[in-house]
Amino acid sequence: MKKLILSAVFVAFVGLTASKANDVKIPVIAAVQDSTTKTPVEIKDLPEAVKTTLKADPYKEWTPTAAWLVTNADKTQYFQVDVKKDEQIASLKIGADGKVIE
C-alpha cells in the first residue's frame, strides 16, 4: 500500500512538473541588421583631401595602417582610417572632403 501511494505521488509530481515545463514562454528576439557596408581601400588610393588631413596637425604623428570606405544605409559615405602612434591605436572618420567627422 505504501508503494502504491508513493508511486501515485511520484506520478502526480512528474505530471505536474511536465505540465509546468510546457508553460514556459520563450522570448523571441528579432535581430536587425544595419545596411552599413565597409569596403577596404588601400592607403595610397585614398582621396587627396583625406591624405592631406592625415599629413596635417594633429594627425601627422600618426601612421595610417588600414582604411575602409563606409557606406551607410542612407547612402552617406566616409573613410574610416585606422592609425597608430607608438603603442596607441585609434580610428578616424574622414569625409571625402577631408573633414574629420566626430
C-alpha positions in Angstrom: 0.0 0.0 0.0 2.9 2.3 0.9 4.5 1.7 -2.5 1.2 2.4 -4.3 0.8 5.7 -2.5 4.4 6.7 -3.2 4.0 5.7 -6.8 0.8 7.8 -7.2 2.6 10.8 -5.6 5.6 10.4 -7.9 3.4 10.2 -11.0 1.4 13.2 -9.9 4.6 15.2 -9.2 6.1 14.2 -12.6 2.9 15.1 -14.4 2.7 18.4 -12.6 6.3 19.2 -13.4 5.9 18.2 -17.1 2.8 20.5 -17.5 4.7 23.4 -15.9 7.6 22.9 -18.2 5.3 23.3 -21.2 4.0 26.6 -19.8 7.4 28.3 -20.1 7.4 31.1 -22.6 10.5 31.6 -24.8 11.0 35.2 -25.8 11.5 35.9 -29.5 14.5 38.1 -30.2 14.5 39.8 -33.6 17.9 40.8 -34.9 18.0 43.9 -37.0 20.9 44.1 -39.5 22.1 47.5 -40.4 22.9 48.0 -44.0 26.3 49.7 -43.5 29.0 48.3 -45.8 32.7 48.6 -45.3 34.9 48.3 -48.4 38.7 48.0 -47.9 40.7 50.8 -49.5 44.5 51.0 -50.0 46.1 53.9 -48.1 47.6 55.0 -51.4 44.2 55.1 -53.0 42.6 57.5 -50.5 41.3 60.8 -51.9 43.9 63.6 -51.9 41.8 65.6 -49.4 41.9 62.6 -46.9 45.7 62.2 -47.4 46.2 66.0 -46.8 44.2 65.7 -43.5 46.3 62.8 -42.4 49.5 64.8 -43.0 48.3 67.8 -41.1 48.2 68.6 -37.4 47.3 66.8 -35.1 47.3 63.6 -37.2 50.7 63.9 -38.8 52.4 62.0 -36.0 50.0 59.0 -36.5 50.7 56.3 -39.2 47.7 55.1 -41.2 47.5 51.3 -41.0 44.2 50.4 -42.7 41.3 52.2 -44.4 37.8 51.5 -45.5 35.1 53.3 -47.4 32.0 53.1 -45.2 28.6 53.5 -46.9 25.6 54.0 -44.5 22.0 52.9 -45.2 21.2 56.5 -46.1 23.9 56.4 -48.8 26.2 58.8 -46.9 29.9 57.8 -47.1 33.1 58.4 -45.2 36.5 56.9 -44.9 37.4 55.0 -41.7 41.2 55.2 -41.3 42.9 53.2 -38.5 46.0 55.0 -37.3 48.8 54.1 -34.9 51.3 56.1 -32.9 53.8 54.1 -30.7 51.5 51.7 -28.8 48.4 53.8 -29.3 45.7 52.8 -31.8 42.9 55.0 -33.0 40.3 55.1 -35.7 39.4 58.3 -37.6 36.2 59.1 -39.7 37.1 61.4 -42.5 34.8 62.6 -45.2 35.8 62.6 -48.9 36.3 66.4 -48.5 39.0 65.8 -45.8 36.9 67.0 -42.9 37.1 64.8 -39.8 33.7 63.5 -38.6 33.2 63.5 -34.8 
